[in-house]
Amino acid sequence: MPEKLIGDRNCDRNLDLDSIPTTKSCHHCEGKGYLELRDCSGEIQREENCSFCNGTGKIEIETDKNIN
């Protein structure tokens, strides 16, 4: 059986997987949850919920919780 190396991924360390963030600010609406639609002169015509984050301002990021 091969020896366990110090840098082995299966080493005995306690990872707190709950402390890894699972959401981040939406890149499309910059965390506001809505977009301001403007006309050519720069006046705000209307506001819409962001279609990327569905109006929450946050998007889910995938985390690999299968770290061994």
Buried (B, 14 or more C-beta within 10 A) or exposed (E): EEEEEEEEEEEEEEEEEEEEEEEEEBEEBEBBBBBEEEEEEEEEEEEEEBEBBEBBBBBEEEEEEEEE
